[in-house]
Amino acid sequence: MRHAWLVDCGRMPYGRAWALQRALLAARQAERVPDTVLLVEHPPVITVGRAGRSSNILAPRGLLAERGIEVFAVERGGDVTYHGPGQLVGYPILDLRALDEDVVRYVRLLEGTLIAALREWRIPAERVRGYPGVWVRGAKIAAIGVAVKRKVTMHGFALNVDPELSHFELINPCGLGKPVTSMARLLGRTVALDEVRPVVARAFGEAMRMEWTGLGVAELEAALREPVAEAPWPVSNGRIRSGTESDGRTATPPARLSPNPPDGARGGTR
């Protein structure tokens, strides 16, 4: 069993969580910290992966700005996805050498983790060949999109526990034109993240053969030696933020997303 840190970030703005991922990425690459998993809930936000098309954001930018929904272009694999309250998002920062640097195997383990966790509620989740993520009766319940930089992973998974499903109508999720669902919809009742979080953490530890040490965000920042602020470039709500990193330490200036961005980060689509 490997030792790893598990950090419950609570509800955290996407920009701050993204910056925290990058700080952890650099620390893990330097072997200053062990493997770490961030569990977080975000305010409403749309992210666009390296294979993403801006046309898969269906809502006008003005409407997104009115609703306080930011848009970030990020370095994970995949297309467009939505995060918001009621969704459990996991960001594993792991040394992929433990899995022989096999990205496909890693994505399958993430899927398996969520499938195993959902069994606790007798939800018949499954993989669908050719479509990374986790599905229930043809609807996506969990999205997966990862990046790997210098043998260390970032980004991860998003499990729909009890989000506002109408918000997914703002996008074409993952560019697939397929429906989404949630644990709450399938179970016919409200489901709290506090009910789901420990089950997912246990399933992840079993799949990855990890023993957890729990940390708070302040403890993690102390271990990283300095507080982590949100991404430093200013941008208004509803506009795309971009800060793709070249080596886990430095970021490029902001840039608008092109309709067909170049391929880059390896990993599954969201």
Backbone as JSON, one array per atom type, in Angstrom:
{
  "sequence": "MRHAWLVDCGRMPYGRAWALQRALLAARQAERVPDTVLLVEHPPVITVGRAGRSSNILAPRGLLAERGIEVFAVERGGDVTYHGPGQLVGYPILDLRALDEDVVRYVRLLEGTLIAALREWRIPAERVRGYPGVWVRGAKIAAIGVAVKRKVTMHGFALNVDPELSHFELINPCGLGKPVTSMARLLGRTVALDEVRPVVARAFGEAMRMEWTGLGVAELEAALREPVAEAPWPVSNGRIRSGTESDGRTATPPARLSPNPPDGARGGTR",
  "N": [[0.84, -1.2, 0.0], [0.47, 2.22, -0.81], [1.35, 5.38, 0.63], [-0.7, 8.25, 0.86], [-2.02, 11.59, 0.5], [-5.19, 12.92, 1.39], [-7.34, 15.45, 0.62], [-9.89, 17.42, 1.7], [-11.43, 19.89, 0.18], [-13.74, 21.32, 0.41], [-16.18, 23.71, -0.7], [-14.86, 25.39, -3.38], [-13.6, 28.01, -5.42], [-13.11, 27.56, -8.95], [-10.75, 28.6, -10.13], [-8.96, 28.85, -7.98], [-8.71, 26.18, -7.14], [-7.56, 25.08, -9.42], [-5.11, 26.43, -9.5], [-4.06, 25.38, -7.14], [-3.81, 22.7, -7.85], [-1.75, 22.96, -9.76], [0.38, 23.85, -8.21], [0.69, 21.64, -6.53], [1.3, 19.73, -8.48], [3.87, 20.55, -9.36], [5.25, 20.2, -6.94], [4.94, 17.45, -6.55], [6.24, 16.43, -8.79], [8.81, 17.14, -8.09], [9.14, 15.47, -6.01], [8.53, 16.3, -3.44], [6.22, 16.01, -2.05], [3.79, 13.46, -1.2], [1.71, 11.29, -3.29], [-1.41, 12.86, -3.93], [-4.84, 13.57, -3.4], [-7.31, 15.79, -4.26], [-10.49, 16.62, -3.14], [-13.35, 18.27, -4.11], [-15.92, 20.76, -4.32], [-17.36, 22.84, -6.71], [-18.32, 26.29, -7.33], [-20.72, 27.27, -9.91], [-19.28, 26.58, -13.08], [-17.71, 26.43, -16.27], [-15.6, 24.31, -18.09], [-13.14, 23.9, -20.62], [-11.56, 21.51, -22.48], [-8.43, 20.43, -24.04], [-9.15, 19.37, -26.49], [-11.4, 20.72, -27.03], [-14.25, 22.52, -28.37], [-15.37, 25.78, -28.87], [-17.91, 26.09, -29.79], [-19.41, 24.2, -28.51], [-20.21, 25.32, -26.2], [-23.23, 26.36, -25.46], [-24.76, 28.46, -24.49], [-25.11, 32.03, -24.67], [-22.33, 34.21, -24.08], [-22.91, 36.48, -22.58], [-25.16, 35.71, -21.09], [-24.02, 33.73, -19.49], [-22.29, 35.33, -18.0], [-24.14, 36.9, -16.62], [-25.2, 35.0, -14.93], [-23.06, 34.47, -13.37], [-21.24, 32.54, -14.15], [-18.18, 31.3, -14.83], [-15.74, 30.65, -17.45], [-13.25, 28.4, -18.29], [-10.36, 27.62, -20.14], [-8.55, 24.73, -20.2], [-5.85, 22.35, -19.5], [-6.5, 19.68, -19.64], [-7.47, 16.48, -21.15], [-10.11, 16.13, -23.57], [-13.39, 17.68, -24.08], [-15.95, 19.98, -23.59], [-17.13, 20.68, -20.32], [-19.24, 20.87, -17.41], [-19.12, 22.14, -14.11], [-20.45, 22.26, -10.81], [-22.34, 23.21, -7.82], [-23.25, 20.42, -5.79], [-21.92, 18.51, -7.17], [-19.37, 16.13, -7.02], [-16.03, 16.58, -7.28], [-12.92, 15.27, -8.21], [-9.44, 15.58, -7.96], [-6.78, 13.91, -8.65], [-3.37, 13.96, -7.93], [-0.94, 12.31, -8.99], [1.9, 10.13, -9.12], [2.49, 8.67, -12.04], [4.13, 6.59, -12.62], [3.74, 4.51, -10.91], [1.79, 3.08, -12.13], [3.0, 2.13, -14.34], [3.18, 4.21, -16.13], [0.9, 4.2, -17.69], [-1.62, 5.61, -19.23], [-4.17, 4.96, -20.18], [-4.84, 2.74, -18.6], [-4.92, 4.05, -16.15], [-7.13, 5.83, -16.49], [-9.14, 3.92, -16.76], [-9.06, 2.83, -14.2], [-9.96, 5.01, -12.71], [-12.59, 5.16, -13.68], [-13.47, 2.64, -12.79], [-13.28, 3.01, -10.03], [-15.39, 4.83, -9.5], [-17.59, 3.4, -10.43], [-17.54, 1.25, -8.63], [-17.99, 2.67, -6.24], [-20.61, 3.64, -6.67], [-22.07, 1.34, -6.52], [-22.67, 1.06, -3.86], [-25.06, 2.32, -3.54], [-26.64, 0.79, -5.07], [-26.69, 1.52, -7.74], [-26.63, 0.9, -11.11], [-24.02, 1.36, -12.58], [-21.78, 1.76, -15.37], [-19.13, 1.19, -17.83], [-18.92, 2.59, -21.13], [-18.02, 1.53, -24.2], [-15.65, 3.32, -26.03], [-16.42, 5.76, -25.07], [-15.19, 7.57, -22.7], [-15.67, 7.79, -19.15], [-18.45, 7.43, -16.82], [-21.47, 5.64, -16.94], [-25.05, 5.38, -16.82], [-27.62, 3.54, -17.87], [-27.42, 4.68, -20.47], [-27.05, 7.39, -19.95], [-24.8, 9.91, -18.87], [-23.18, 9.83, -15.79], [-20.84, 10.45, -14.56], [-17.95, 12.28, -15.36], [-14.74, 12.14, -16.94], [-11.54, 13.44, -17.26], [-8.2, 13.93, -17.93], [-4.81, 15.09, -17.43], [-1.34, 14.61, -18.08], [1.79, 15.37, -16.91], [5.18, 15.34, -17.12], [5.17, 12.76, -16.01], [3.33, 12.92, -13.95], [0.0, 13.1, -12.82], [-2.88, 15.25, -13.36], [-5.98, 17.13, -13.01], [-9.07, 15.17, -13.41], [-11.86, 13.58, -12.18], [-15.47, 13.96, -12.25], [-18.29, 13.58, -10.44], [-21.73, 13.34, -10.68], [-23.62, 14.09, -8.16], [-25.83, 15.52, -6.83], [-26.45, 17.75, -8.6], [-27.66, 20.8, -10.19], [-29.3, 19.86, -12.81], [-30.28, 21.18, -15.02], [-28.39, 23.05, -15.66], [-26.58, 21.79, -17.28], [-27.63, 22.09, -19.73], [-26.59, 24.33, -20.76], [-24.41, 23.69, -22.18], [-22.95, 21.44, -24.66], [-22.44, 18.55, -23.44], [-19.23, 17.28, -23.19], [-19.15, 17.34, -25.9], [-20.72, 15.38, -27.01], [-23.47, 15.17, -27.3], [-25.14, 13.66, -25.67], [-27.32, 12.53, -22.97], [-27.26, 13.59, -19.48], [-27.14, 12.44, -16.08], [-27.88, 12.03, -12.56], [-27.02, 10.99, -9.2], [-29.04, 11.71, -7.42], [-31.29, 12.01, -9.09], [-31.57, 9.37, -10.02], [-32.01, 7.97, -7.66], [-34.2, 9.2, -6.62], [-34.27, 11.0, -4.53], [-32.89, 13.55, -2.33], [-29.38, 13.82, -2.24], [-26.56, 14.12, -0.29], [-23.28, 15.57, -0.54], [-21.63, 14.92, 1.58], [-22.44, 12.39, 2.22], [-21.54, 10.9, 0.12], [-18.83, 11.4, -0.34], [-16.94, 10.02, 1.51], [-17.32, 7.37, 0.67], [-16.49, 7.35, -2.0], [-13.81, 8.07, -1.59], [-12.88, 5.84, -0.16], [-13.25, 3.82, -2.1], [-11.52, 4.73, -4.08], [-9.04, 4.56, -2.76], [-8.88, 1.77, -2.44], [-8.82, 0.91, -5.12], [-6.47, 2.07, -6.07], [-4.66, 1.16, -4.28], [-3.96, 2.56, -1.87], [-3.19, 4.19, 1.24], [-4.75, 6.53, 3.28], [-3.89, 9.8, 4.49], [-5.55, 12.31, 6.03], [-5.86, 15.74, 5.21], [-6.33, 19.27, 5.77], [-7.03, 22.21, 3.77], [-5.44, 24.38, 4.6], [-3.37, 23.05, 5.94], [-2.28, 21.67, 3.81], [-1.38, 23.78, 2.19], [0.55, 24.8, 3.9], [2.33, 22.7, 3.84], [3.15, 22.97, 1.25], [4.51, 25.24, 1.52], [3.75, 27.86, 0.97], [0.85, 30.0, 0.72], [-1.67, 29.3, -1.74], [-2.79, 31.22, -4.3], [-5.55, 32.34, -6.36], [-5.54, 31.84, -9.95], [-3.41, 34.19, -11.57], [-4.11, 35.93, -13.66], [-6.31, 38.5, -14.8], [-9.8, 38.35, -15.58], [-13.07, 38.7, -16.91], [-16.32, 37.5, -15.81], [-17.76, 34.81, -17.65], [-15.98, 34.83, -19.77], [-13.35, 33.1, -21.41], [-10.81, 31.64, -19.51], [-7.35, 31.06, -19.72], [-4.54, 29.07, -19.03], [-2.53, 27.22, -19.69], [-0.04, 25.01, -18.71], [3.45, 24.63, -19.17], [5.35, 23.14, -17.84], [4.4, 22.56, -15.33], [5.04, 24.54, -13.58], [5.18, 27.18, -14.58], [3.03, 29.5, -16.25], [1.27, 30.29, -19.29], [0.34, 33.46, -20.84], [-3.09, 34.76, -20.74], [-5.4, 33.52, -23.18], [-7.73, 33.49, -25.86], [-9.98, 30.82, -26.66], [-9.48, 28.86, -29.53], [-11.52, 27.66, -32.3], [-10.67, 25.08, -32.98], [-8.57, 23.85, -31.07], [-5.09, 22.87, -30.63], [-4.11, 19.43, -30.28], [-3.08, 18.04, -27.16], [-2.68, 17.55, -24.01], [-2.65, 14.3, -22.7], [-5.21, 11.83, -22.21], [-8.53, 10.93, -20.99], [-11.73, 11.82, -22.42], [-13.99, 14.3, -21.24]],
  "CA": [[0.0, 0.0, 0.0], [1.19, 3.5, -0.86], [0.85, 6.46, 1.47], [-1.15, 9.38, 0.07], [-2.79, 12.61, 1.2], [-6.55, 13.18, 0.92], [-7.64, 16.82, 1.03], [-11.27, 17.86, 1.49], [-11.34, 21.33, -0.07], [-15.04, 21.96, 0.54], [-16.54, 24.44, -1.92], [-13.71, 26.22, -3.73], [-13.64, 28.52, -6.79], [-12.31, 26.74, -9.86], [-9.42, 29.16, -10.33], [-8.08, 28.52, -6.85], [-8.42, 24.74, -7.18], [-6.65, 24.87, -10.54], [-3.79, 26.87, -9.05], [-3.59, 24.42, -6.14], [-3.35, 21.55, -8.62], [-0.46, 23.23, -10.4], [1.4, 23.88, -7.15], [0.9, 20.24, -6.15], [1.97, 19.07, -9.6], [5.3, 20.86, -9.29], [5.81, 19.58, -5.73], [5.01, 15.99, -6.75], [7.32, 16.18, -9.75], [10.06, 17.29, -7.35], [9.08, 14.48, -4.94], [8.45, 16.98, -2.14], [4.98, 15.59, -1.4], [3.33, 12.17, -1.73], [0.49, 11.36, -4.1], [-2.44, 13.64, -3.23], [-6.12, 13.7, -4.08], [-8.18, 16.88, -3.83], [-11.92, 16.46, -3.35], [-13.82, 19.65, -4.1], [-17.18, 21.16, -4.95], [-17.13, 24.15, -7.3], [-19.43, 27.12, -7.81], [-20.93, 26.97, -11.34], [-18.15, 26.91, -13.96], [-17.56, 25.61, -17.47], [-14.22, 24.13, -18.49], [-12.96, 23.44, -21.99], [-10.32, 20.78, -22.59], [-7.58, 20.71, -25.19], [-9.85, 18.97, -27.72], [-12.7, 21.36, -26.97], [-14.73, 23.5, -29.35], [-16.18, 26.81, -28.22], [-19.29, 25.93, -30.25], [-20.11, 23.32, -27.58], [-20.82, 26.18, -25.18], [-24.46, 26.71, -26.16], [-25.31, 29.7, -23.96], [-24.35, 33.25, -24.97], [-21.41, 34.59, -22.99], [-23.58, 37.44, -21.72], [-26.0, 34.97, -20.15], [-23.13, 33.11, -18.51], [-21.81, 36.38, -17.11], [-25.25, 37.28, -15.74], [-25.37, 33.93, -13.94], [-21.83, 34.32, -12.62], [-20.59, 31.29, -14.56], [-16.92, 31.53, -15.54], [-15.33, 29.64, -18.43], [-11.8, 28.23, -18.27], [-9.71, 26.68, -21.05], [-7.58, 24.03, -19.35], [-4.93, 21.46, -20.18], [-6.91, 18.27, -19.62], [-8.05, 15.95, -22.37], [-11.56, 16.2, -23.68], [-14.11, 18.81, -24.66], [-16.57, 20.93, -22.66], [-17.87, 20.11, -19.2], [-19.78, 21.79, -16.4], [-19.01, 21.8, -12.69], [-21.27, 23.12, -9.98], [-22.76, 22.66, -6.52], [-23.87, 19.11, -5.87], [-21.06, 17.61, -7.94], [-18.11, 15.8, -6.34], [-14.93, 16.62, -8.24], [-11.68, 14.75, -7.65], [-8.22, 15.9, -8.7], [-5.63, 13.14, -8.19], [-2.03, 14.38, -8.35], [-0.31, 11.02, -8.75], [3.04, 9.7, -9.92], [1.94, 7.62, -12.89], [5.07, 5.47, -12.72], [3.17, 3.4, -10.14], [0.96, 2.33, -13.07], [3.82, 1.94, -15.54], [2.91, 5.35, -17.02], [-0.16, 3.76, -18.59], [-2.72, 6.56, -19.05], [-5.44, 4.27, -20.4], [-5.09, 1.97, -17.39], [-5.29, 5.01, -15.1], [-8.5, 6.26, -16.74], [-10.02, 2.78, -16.45], [-9.12, 2.73, -12.74], [-10.86, 6.08, -12.25], [-13.95, 4.7, -13.97], [-13.77, 1.54, -11.88], [-13.48, 3.58, -8.7], [-16.72, 5.42, -9.39], [-18.55, 2.31, -10.59], [-17.57, 0.54, -7.34], [-18.63, 3.53, -5.24], [-22.04, 3.73, -6.94], [-22.7, 0.08, -6.1], [-23.16, 1.23, -2.49], [-26.45, 2.77, -3.66], [-27.25, -0.12, -6.05], [-26.81, 2.2, -9.02], [-25.95, 0.02, -12.06], [-23.14, 2.15, -13.43], [-20.96, 0.95, -16.27], [-18.38, 1.84, -18.89], [-19.43, 2.46, -22.48], [-16.85, 1.47, -25.06], [-15.45, 4.47, -26.9], [-16.86, 6.99, -24.41], [-14.69, 7.59, -21.32], [-16.61, 8.27, -18.15], [-19.29, 6.42, -16.2], [-22.79, 5.77, -17.54], [-26.17, 4.6, -16.27], [-28.72, 3.44, -18.85], [-27.2, 5.59, -21.58], [-26.83, 8.77, -19.51], [-23.52, 10.04, -18.17], [-23.26, 10.24, -14.39], [-19.52, 10.93, -14.15], [-17.05, 12.64, -16.45], [-13.32, 11.95, -16.63], [-10.6, 14.11, -18.16], [-6.93, 14.03, -17.21], [-3.58, 15.51, -18.08], [-0.14, 14.03, -17.48], [2.94, 16.23, -17.17], [6.39, 14.79, -16.51], [4.82, 11.52, -15.32], [2.43, 13.19, -12.84], [-1.34, 13.39, -13.3], [-3.69, 16.31, -12.8], [-7.41, 17.04, -13.36], [-9.54, 13.92, -12.86], [-13.22, 13.1, -12.39], [-16.57, 14.74, -11.69], [-19.44, 12.7, -10.21], [-22.98, 14.08, -10.47], [-24.32, 13.62, -6.96], [-27.14, 16.19, -6.82], [-26.3, 19.08, -9.17], [-28.77, 21.34, -10.96], [-29.07, 19.25, -14.12], [-30.61, 22.12, -16.09], [-27.18, 23.8, -16.03], [-25.9, 21.09, -18.36], [-28.21, 22.55, -20.99], [-25.78, 25.46, -21.23], [-23.32, 23.14, -22.99], [-23.07, 20.1, -25.23], [-21.46, 17.9, -22.56], [-18.17, 16.5, -23.82], [-19.34, 17.37, -27.34], [-21.28, 14.09, -27.42], [-24.9, 15.22, -27.53], [-25.78, 12.59, -24.89], [-27.9, 13.05, -21.73], [-26.56, 13.4, -18.21], [-28.0, 12.11, -14.97], [-27.26, 12.23, -11.25], [-27.43, 10.05, -8.17], [-30.32, 12.15, -6.87], [-32.35, 11.68, -10.04], [-31.75, 7.93, -10.08], [-32.5, 7.47, -6.37], [-35.45, 9.86, -6.29], [-34.15, 11.72, -3.25], [-31.72, 14.4, -2.17], [-28.15, 13.12, -1.82], [-25.56, 15.09, 0.14], [-21.89, 15.22, -0.84], [-21.03, 14.31, 2.76], [-22.8, 10.97, 2.18], [-20.85, 10.24, -0.99], [-17.39, 11.64, -0.33], [-16.13, 8.95, 2.11], [-17.44, 6.14, -0.12], [-15.6, 7.51, -3.15], [-12.43, 8.04, -1.09], [-12.54, 4.44, 0.15], [-13.15, 3.07, -3.36], [-10.3, 5.18, -4.75], [-7.91, 3.96, -2.05], [-8.82, 0.35, -2.75], [-8.44, 0.72, -6.52], [-5.1, 2.51, -6.28], [-3.85, 0.58, -3.21], [-3.44, 3.71, -1.11], [-3.62, 4.48, 2.6], [-4.94, 7.98, 3.32], [-3.75, 10.74, 5.59], [-6.4, 13.44, 5.72], [-5.33, 17.08, 5.46], [-7.12, 20.41, 5.38], [-6.38, 23.05, 2.77], [-4.38, 25.16, 5.25], [-2.25, 22.15, 6.18], [-1.65, 21.4, 2.51], [-0.63, 24.98, 1.78], [1.75, 24.87, 4.74], [3.28, 21.72, 3.31], [3.68, 23.53, 0.01], [5.36, 26.34, 2.0], [3.16, 29.18, 0.79], [-0.54, 29.92, 0.29], [-1.89, 29.26, -3.18], [-3.82, 32.16, -4.71], [-6.2, 32.01, -7.62], [-4.75, 32.16, -11.14], [-3.14, 35.63, -11.43], [-4.52, 36.8, -14.76], [-7.68, 38.95, -14.63], [-10.75, 38.11, -16.66], [-14.43, 38.89, -16.44], [-17.17, 36.32, -15.87], [-18.27, 34.45, -18.95], [-14.91, 34.74, -20.75], [-12.48, 31.94, -21.22], [-9.49, 31.8, -18.92], [-6.42, 30.05, -20.21], [-3.25, 29.1, -18.38], [-1.91, 25.91, -19.89], [1.32, 25.02, -18.19], [4.42, 23.87, -19.95], [6.14, 22.21, -17.02], [3.86, 22.44, -13.98], [5.47, 25.64, -12.73], [4.91, 28.48, -15.16], [1.83, 29.52, -17.07], [1.26, 31.23, -20.4], [-0.65, 34.51, -20.67], [-4.42, 34.35, -21.15], [-5.67, 33.5, -24.61], [-9.05, 32.98, -26.2], [-9.98, 29.47, -27.23], [-9.77, 28.75, -30.95], [-12.51, 26.62, -32.53], [-10.03, 23.76, -33.06], [-7.27, 23.95, -30.42], [-4.22, 21.74, -30.92], [-4.09, 18.33, -29.33], [-1.98, 18.21, -26.23], [-2.67, 16.67, -22.86], [-3.17, 12.95, -22.88], [-6.2, 11.46, -21.23], [-9.88, 10.67, -21.46], [-12.59, 12.97, -22.63], [-15.03, 14.51, -20.25]],
  "C": [[0.87, 1.26, 0.0], [0.53, 4.51, 0.06], [0.45, 7.63, 0.58], [-1.93, 10.34, 0.95], [-4.16, 12.74, 0.55], [-6.98, 14.52, 1.5], [-9.08, 17.16, 0.68], [-11.24, 19.39, 1.39], [-12.65, 22.06, 0.14], [-15.43, 22.6, -0.79], [-15.44, 25.47, -2.21], [-13.86, 26.72, -5.17], [-12.7, 27.73, -7.7], [-10.9, 27.28, -10.0], [-8.46, 28.83, -9.2], [-7.72, 27.05, -6.85], [-7.44, 24.42, -8.29], [-5.23, 25.28, -10.16], [-3.2, 25.91, -8.02], [-3.11, 23.14, -6.82], [-1.96, 21.79, -9.19], [0.67, 23.29, -9.37], [1.73, 22.46, -6.69], [1.64, 19.47, -7.22], [3.48, 19.29, -9.53], [5.96, 20.19, -8.08], [5.93, 18.06, -5.89], [6.09, 15.63, -7.75], [8.68, 16.25, -9.08], [10.16, 16.31, -6.19], [9.15, 15.11, -3.56], [7.2, 16.59, -1.36], [4.61, 14.22, -1.95], [2.18, 12.38, -2.72], [-0.61, 12.03, -3.27], [-3.7, 13.67, -4.06], [-6.9, 14.85, -3.44], [-9.62, 16.52, -4.13], [-12.57, 17.82, -3.14], [-15.2, 19.75, -4.73], [-16.96, 22.58, -5.47], [-18.42, 24.96, -7.39], [-19.6, 26.87, -9.31], [-19.8, 27.48, -12.22], [-18.18, 25.96, -15.15], [-16.09, 25.51, -17.79], [-14.16, 23.51, -19.88], [-11.59, 22.78, -22.1], [-9.59, 21.07, -23.88], [-8.22, 20.3, -26.52], [-11.18, 19.7, -27.87], [-12.97, 22.33, -28.1], [-15.61, 24.51, -28.63], [-17.63, 26.71, -28.63], [-20.08, 24.99, -29.34], [-20.54, 24.03, -26.31], [-22.04, 26.79, -25.84], [-25.04, 28.05, -25.71], [-24.48, 30.9, -24.38], [-23.48, 33.64, -23.78], [-22.05, 35.61, -22.05], [-24.46, 36.77, -20.68], [-25.16, 34.3, -19.08], [-22.63, 34.14, -17.51], [-22.9, 36.8, -16.14], [-25.44, 36.26, -14.63], [-24.12, 33.7, -13.11], [-21.06, 33.06, -12.94], [-19.34, 31.63, -15.37], [-16.63, 30.39, -16.5], [-13.81, 29.6, -18.44], [-11.39, 27.26, -19.38], [-8.54, 26.05, -20.3], [-6.84, 22.96, -20.15], [-5.31, 19.99, -20.13], [-7.34, 17.81, -21.01], [-9.54, 16.19, -22.4], [-12.09, 17.52, -24.17], [-14.66, 19.7, -23.54], [-17.28, 20.19, -21.54], [-18.29, 21.21, -18.25], [-19.49, 21.24, -15.02], [-19.9, 22.75, -11.9], [-21.62, 22.48, -8.66], [-23.52, 21.35, -6.7], [-23.09, 18.11, -6.69], [-19.77, 17.38, -7.15], [-17.01, 15.69, -7.38], [-13.67, 16.14, -7.54], [-10.51, 15.07, -8.56], [-7.05, 15.1, -8.12], [-4.32, 13.68, -8.79], [-1.12, 13.2, -8.02], [0.9, 10.82, -9.65], [2.59, 8.5, -10.73], [2.9, 6.46, -13.08], [4.59, 4.27, -11.92], [2.27, 2.52, -11.0], [1.69, 2.16, -14.4], [3.56, 3.02, -16.59], [1.83, 5.04, -18.06], [-1.4, 4.62, -18.36], [-4.07, 5.86, -19.21], [-5.81, 3.44, -19.16], [-5.54, 2.89, -16.26], [-6.74, 5.47, -15.27], [-9.48, 5.14, -16.4], [-10.14, 2.59, -14.93], [-10.01, 3.82, -12.15], [-12.32, 5.68, -12.5], [-14.37, 3.6, -13.0], [-14.02, 2.0, -10.47], [-14.9, 4.08, -8.53], [-17.81, 4.37, -9.56], [-18.68, 1.54, -9.27], [-18.27, 1.36, -6.27], [-20.14, 3.55, -5.43], [-22.79, 2.44, -6.59], [-23.27, 0.18, -4.67], [-24.63, 1.66, -2.47], [-27.23, 1.91, -4.68], [-27.55, 0.59, -7.37], [-26.01, 1.39, -10.04], [-25.09, 0.79, -13.06], [-22.23, 1.24, -14.24], [-20.1, 1.83, -17.17], [-19.14, 1.67, -20.2], [-18.24, 2.56, -23.43], [-16.8, 2.68, -26.0], [-15.83, 5.79, -26.28], [-16.37, 6.99, -22.96], [-15.68, 8.25, -20.38], [-17.42, 7.11, -17.6], [-20.73, 6.72, -16.59], [-23.81, 4.91, -16.8], [-27.31, 4.68, -17.27], [-28.61, 4.5, -19.95], [-27.0, 7.04, -21.23], [-25.55, 8.84, -18.69], [-23.75, 10.55, -16.75], [-21.92, 10.77, -13.88], [-18.65, 11.17, -15.37], [-15.61, 12.47, -15.99], [-12.5, 12.66, -17.7], [-9.31, 14.39, -17.41], [-5.86, 14.66, -18.08], [-2.43, 14.84, -17.36], [1.04, 14.89, -17.89], [4.14, 15.7, -16.39], [6.03, 13.67, -15.54], [3.91, 11.72, -14.11], [1.08, 13.62, -13.4], [-1.91, 14.66, -12.67], [-5.08, 16.25, -13.45], [-7.92, 15.67, -12.91], [-10.96, 13.58, -13.2], [-14.23, 14.05, -11.77], [-17.8, 13.84, -11.63], [-20.67, 13.55, -9.9], [-23.75, 13.47, -9.31], [-25.73, 14.2, -6.95], [-27.0, 17.6, -7.38], [-27.61, 19.55, -9.81], [-28.59, 20.89, -12.41], [-29.42, 20.19, -15.26], [-29.39, 22.93, -16.53], [-26.41, 23.1, -17.15], [-26.47, 21.46, -19.72], [-27.48, 23.75, -21.56], [-24.68, 25.0, -22.17], [-23.78, 21.9, -23.73], [-22.04, 19.26, -24.5], [-20.5, 16.99, -23.32], [-18.28, 16.49, -25.34], [-20.03, 16.14, -27.88], [-22.76, 14.14, -27.76], [-25.67, 14.14, -26.79], [-26.29, 13.16, -23.56], [-26.99, 12.81, -20.52], [-27.6, 13.06, -17.15], [-27.25, 12.33, -13.67], [-27.73, 11.14, -10.3], [-28.8, 10.42, -7.63], [-31.48, 11.8, -7.8], [-32.62, 10.17, -10.04], [-32.35, 7.36, -8.8], [-33.83, 8.1, -5.96], [-35.44, 10.56, -4.96], [-32.94, 12.62, -3.26], [-30.54, 13.57, -1.67], [-27.1, 14.18, -1.49], [-24.15, 14.61, -0.23], [-21.23, 14.54, 0.35], [-21.35, 12.81, 2.84], [-21.92, 10.21, 1.19], [-19.33, 10.31, -0.87], [-16.6, 10.5, 0.3], [-16.2, 7.64, 1.32], [-16.52, 6.2, -1.34], [-14.14, 7.45, -2.71], [-12.0, 6.61, -0.78], [-12.35, 3.63, -1.13], [-11.88, 3.45, -4.11], [-9.08, 4.54, -4.09], [-7.75, 2.48, -2.35], [-8.34, 0.11, -4.17], [-6.96, 1.02, -6.74], [-4.14, 1.96, -5.22], [-3.14, 1.67, -2.42], [-4.0, 3.72, 0.3], [-3.63, 5.99, 2.76], [-4.45, 8.6, 4.61], [-4.56, 11.96, 5.21], [-5.75, 14.76, 6.09], [-6.38, 18.11, 5.12], [-6.35, 21.25, 4.38], [-5.24, 23.85, 3.39], [-3.15, 24.3, 5.52], [-1.52, 21.84, 4.87], [-0.82, 22.59, 2.06], [0.63, 25.15, 2.62], [2.8, 23.88, 4.25], [3.9, 22.18, 2.01], [4.48, 24.8, 0.25], [4.81, 27.73, 1.75], [1.71, 29.02, 0.35], [-0.64, 29.95, -1.23], [-3.05, 30.19, -3.51], [-4.46, 31.69, -6.0], [-5.29, 32.41, -8.77], [-4.62, 33.67, -11.3], [-3.61, 36.5, -12.57], [-5.98, 37.19, -14.63], [-8.54, 38.61, -15.83], [-12.15, 38.26, -16.11], [-15.21, 37.59, -16.54], [-17.64, 36.09, -17.3], [-17.23, 34.39, -20.04], [-14.0, 33.58, -20.41], [-11.17, 32.36, -20.56], [-8.59, 30.71, -19.45], [-5.11, 30.19, -19.49], [-2.56, 27.77, -18.5], [-0.45, 25.97, -19.5], [2.24, 24.16, -19.02], [5.15, 22.85, -19.1], [5.63, 22.09, -15.59], [4.25, 23.57, -13.08], [5.11, 27.0, -13.29], [3.75, 28.4, -16.11], [1.97, 30.53, -18.19], [0.25, 32.33, -20.14], [-2.01, 34.03, -21.14], [-4.58, 34.41, -22.65], [-7.07, 32.98, -24.83], [-8.93, 31.61, -26.84], [-10.28, 29.55, -28.72], [-10.79, 27.65, -31.17], [-11.92, 25.21, -32.55], [-8.65, 23.85, -32.43], [-6.43, 22.73, -30.71], [-4.35, 20.66, -29.87], [-2.91, 18.51, -28.4], [-2.02, 17.19, -25.15], [-3.26, 15.32, -23.21], [-4.27, 12.71, -21.85], [-7.55, 11.26, -21.85], [-10.65, 11.93, -21.67], [-13.6, 13.07, -21.53], [-16.38, 14.38, -20.9]]
}
